[in-house]
Structures are given as C-alpha cells and as structure tokens.
C-alpha cells in the first residue's frame, strides 16, 4: 500500500510544485483548448512566494514515501457573499 503525507509547501518545493502545475496545464489544454492557453511556465517564483506569504492562500504538497512531491493543493480562502441565499448572514 502506498503511503502519502500532506504538508504545507515551503520555498524549496517550488521546482516540484511548478513542474506538476505545468503538467496539469497541459492536461487542461488537451481537454479544453478553447479555454486554456499554451504557456512555457504557469508559475513564476515570485507568484509562488506571494502565495506562500498570503493569508488568503494555503499551498499544500503531497509527498510519497520517498518524500518526493507527487501532488499539490491550492486553497484560496474567500469570504461568503452576503447575497448567497443559502448562507446565514455573517456576524
């Protein structure tokens, strides 16, 4: 059975994170070329650093047993809109 761990991304994860993000972009382009543009790189080091430092974004990496990065999660925190009828009003 494979064993994985999920941890917060750190600066040294940039190359692995960026390579995986490029692979995902290629899948998007293949599946929906009408929506996605071909790019040499989908993530700059500066953008990655901004995400790491942002209070509104959390980057997580998935590591295999050998500690290689094999996946990622980008959490983008948003406040619920007051206009959503299924949500209670915020305090």
Backbone as CSV, one residue per row, in Angstrom:
resi,resn,N_x,N_y,N_z,CA_x,CA_y,CA_z,C_x,C_y,C_z
1,UNK,0.832,-1.172,0.000,0.000,0.000,0.000,0.883,1.245,0.000
2,UNK,0.529,2.219,-0.839,1.290,3.469,-0.893,0.980,4.326,0.319
3,UNK,1.984,5.045,0.758,1.835,5.933,1.895,2.154,7.359,1.450
4,UNK,1.272,8.279,1.798,1.450,9.677,1.414,1.302,10.563,2.633
5,UNK,1.917,11.735,2.549,1.738,12.735,3.592,1.422,14.071,2.923
6,UNK,0.668,14.897,3.625,0.314,16.224,3.129,0.879,17.237,4.106
7,UNK,1.662,18.185,3.577,2.289,19.201,4.407,2.172,20.560,3.731
8,UNK,2.402,21.603,4.507,2.454,22.941,3.916,3.652,23.016,2.975
9,UNK,3.439,23.660,1.845,4.535,23.861,0.896,5.535,24.857,1.481
10,UNK,6.786,24.693,1.102,7.853,25.605,1.510,8.598,26.056,0.261
11,UNK,9.451,27.048,0.426,10.197,27.624,-0.703,10.904,26.556,-1.531
12,UNK,11.505,25.572,-0.868,12.286,24.553,-1.582,11.415,23.598,-2.407
13,UNK,10.097,23.677,-2.280,9.188,22.848,-3.081,8.877,23.476,-4.441
14,UNK,9.385,24.677,-4.690,8.985,25.412,-5.896,9.155,24.613,-7.187
15,UNK,10.307,24.044,-7.431,10.544,23.357,-8.713,9.591,22.182,-8.914
16,UNK,9.391,21.374,-7.886,8.469,20.239,-7.986,7.035,20.728,-8.176
17,UNK,6.643,21.728,-7.412,5.305,22.296,-7.484,5.056,22.858,-8.883
18,UNK,6.015,23.623,-9.375,5.899,24.249,-10.688,5.799,23.205,-11.804
19,UNK,6.598,22.155,-11.728,6.567,21.103,-12.746,5.204,20.401,-12.754
20,UNK,4.672,20.094,-11.597,3.348,19.471,-11.529,2.275,20.416,-12.081
21,UNK,2.375,21.699,-11.759,1.402,22.676,-12.254,1.474,22.758,-13.779
22,UNK,2.662,22.675,-14.347,2.814,22.659,-15.813,2.167,21.415,-16.409
23,UNK,2.321,20.270,-15.754,1.692,19.029,-16.243,0.172,19.150,-16.237
24,UNK,-0.377,19.744,-15.183,-1.827,19.937,-15.101,-2.295,20.882,-16.207
25,UNK,-1.521,21.931,-16.456,-1.880,22.875,-17.520,-1.934,22.173,-18.880
26,UNK,-0.996,21.273,-19.135,-1.008,20.518,-20.399,-2.277,19.679,-20.522
27,UNK,-2.724,19.082,-19.434,-3.976,18.313,-19.445,-5.169,19.231,-19.718
28,UNK,-5.155,20.418,-19.119,-6.226,21.387,-19.371,-6.257,21.786,-20.845
29,UNK,-5.099,22.056,-21.411,-5.010,22.455,-22.820,-5.516,21.336,-23.721
30,UNK,-5.128,20.117,-23.422,-5.566,18.977,-24.223,-7.083,18.802,-24.154
31,UNK,-7.638,18.957,-22.954,-9.069,18.751,-22.765,-9.928,19.925,-23.192
32,UNK,-9.427,21.139,-23.006,-10.210,22.339,-23.313,-9.327,23.409,-23.960
33,UNK,-8.862,23.163,-25.179,-8.010,24.156,-25.836,-8.718,25.483,-26.092
34,UNK,-10.044,25.484,-26.020,-10.799,26.723,-26.185,-10.723,27.621,-24.949
35,UNK,-10.328,27.051,-23.814,-10.256,27.819,-22.568,-8.838,28.113,-22.094
36,UNK,-7.894,27.219,-22.384,-6.554,27.329,-21.810,-5.515,27.625,-22.866
37,UNK,-4.580,28.514,-22.509,-3.509,28.899,-23.411,-2.240,28.126,-23.106
38,UNK,-1.483,27.864,-24.160,-0.187,27.223,-24.017,0.804,28.245,-23.468
39,UNK,1.478,27.898,-22.408,2.467,28.769,-21.764,3.743,27.971,-21.507
40,UNK,4.885,28.656,-21.559,6.143,27.983,-21.233,6.186,27.609,-19.753
41,UNK,5.618,28.493,-18.920,5.586,28.246,-17.480,4.273,28.788,-16.937
42,UNK,3.690,28.072,-16.011,2.410,28.509,-15.438,2.570,29.147,-14.065
43,UNK,3.797,29.181,-13.558,4.017,29.715,-12.216,5.416,30.297,-12.102
44,UNK,5.476,31.578,-11.765,6.786,32.199,-11.537,7.186,32.007,-10.080
45,UNK,8.464,32.122,-9.817,8.935,32.011,-8.436,8.338,33.130,-7.576
46,UNK,8.179,34.311,-8.163,7.591,35.427,-7.431,6.138,35.165,-7.045
47,UNK,5.346,34.609,-7.968,3.951,34.284,-7.670,3.879,33.208,-6.583
48,UNK,4.744,32.207,-6.693,4.791,31.142,-5.691,5.101,31.729,-4.312
49,UNK,6.071,32.632,-4.254,6.451,33.266,-2.992,5.289,34.076,-2.425
50,UNK,4.559,34.792,-3.288,3.402,35.556,-2.833,2.352,34.634,-2.226
51,UNK,2.112,33.498,-2.857,1.154,32.523,-2.321,1.606,32.021,-0.949
52,UNK,2.898,31.727,-0.824,3.413,31.242,0.463,3.201,32.267,1.576
53,UNK,3.302,33.539,1.240,3.214,34.603,2.233,1.785,35.107,2.453
54,UNK,0.855,34.715,1.602,-0.507,35.232,1.653,-1.336,34.587,2.759
55,UNK,-2.143,35.406,3.422,-3.074,34.891,4.424,-4.321,34.298,3.764
56,UNK,-4.557,34.634,2.493,-5.745,34.155,1.781,-5.490,32.878,0.978
57,UNK,-4.258,32.435,0.925,-3.905,31.252,0.137,-3.073,30.296,0.983
58,UNK,-3.366,29.022,0.854,-2.570,27.983,1.524,-2.128,26.994,0.457
59,UNK,-0.838,26.726,0.395,-0.293,25.742,-0.533,0.094,24.491,0.235
60,UNK,-0.391,23.357,-0.234,-0.054,22.080,0.368,0.594,21.199,-0.682
61,UNK,1.511,20.347,-0.257,2.114,19.372,-1.164,1.867,17.971,-0.628
62,UNK,1.718,17.046,-1.557,1.542,15.637,-1.234,2.875,14.959,-1.511
63,UNK,3.404,14.249,-0.526,4.701,13.568,-0.672,4.494,12.057,-0.579
64,UNK,5.277,11.342,-1.374,5.228,9.888,-1.292,6.197,9.410,-0.211
65,UNK,6.352,8.131,-0.102,7.200,7.540,0.945,8.651,8.023,0.857
66,UNK,9.093,8.317,-0.373,10.476,8.796,-0.572,10.600,10.308,-0.403
67,UNK,9.514,10.951,0.009,9.455,12.403,0.241,9.440,13.225,-1.046
68,UNK,9.200,12.584,-2.187,9.065,13.309,-3.450,7.678,13.944,-3.510
69,UNK,7.601,15.151,-4.078,6.313,15.821,-4.243,5.594,15.176,-5.418
70,UNK,4.405,14.617,-5.159,3.636,13.916,-6.190,2.265,14.562,-6.421
71,UNK,1.958,15.624,-5.688,0.695,16.314,-5.856,0.704,17.619,-5.089
72,UNK,-0.301,18.439,-5.368,-0.406,19.704,-4.651,-1.865,20.102,-4.516
73,UNK,-2.099,21.015,-3.568,-3.420,21.604,-3.351,-3.211,23.100,-3.189
74,UNK,-4.045,23.873,-3.870,-4.041,25.330,-3.693,-5.377,25.696,-3.066
75,UNK,-5.332,26.151,-1.825,-6.544,26.589,-1.129,-6.611,28.107,-1.226
76,UNK,-7.696,28.608,-1.788,-7.890,30.045,-1.942,-9.089,30.433,-1.087
77,UNK,-8.831,31.027,0.062,-9.888,31.348,1.012,-10.651,32.595,0.571
78,UNK,-11.967,32.466,0.535,-12.844,33.578,0.156,-13.884,33.765,1.250
79,UNK,-14.348,34.976,1.412,-15.435,35.237,2.341,-16.750,34.970,1.616
80,UNK,-17.701,34.403,2.349,-19.022,34.147,1.767,-19.685,35.483,1.435
81,UNK,-20.348,35.510,0.315,-21.051,36.726,-0.092,-22.361,36.858,0.678
82,UNK,-22.688,38.086,1.006,-23.944,38.341,1.706,-25.152,38.037,0.827
83,UNK,-24.957,37.946,-0.473,-26.079,37.742,-1.387,-26.418,36.268,-1.611
84,UNK,-25.667,35.360,-1.027,-25.940,33.935,-1.218,-27.127,33.542,-0.329
85,UNK,-28.260,33.180,-0.940,-29.460,32.927,-0.156,-29.424,31.681,0.727
86,UNK,-28.488,30.800,0.531,-28.447,29.593,1.356,-27.518,29.720,2.557
87,UNK,-26.838,30.881,2.678,-25.923,31.098,3.793,-26.520,32.051,4.815
88,UNK,-26.220,31.822,6.087,-26.637,32.734,7.135,-25.790,34.004,7.039
89,UNK,-26.348,35.101,7.475,-25.638,36.369,7.469,-24.458,36.312,8.424
90,UNK,-23.312,36.879,8.010,-22.122,36.914,8.856,-22.295,37.858,10.018
91,UNK,-21.522,37.620,11.051,-21.600,38.484,12.239,-20.558,39.581,12.144
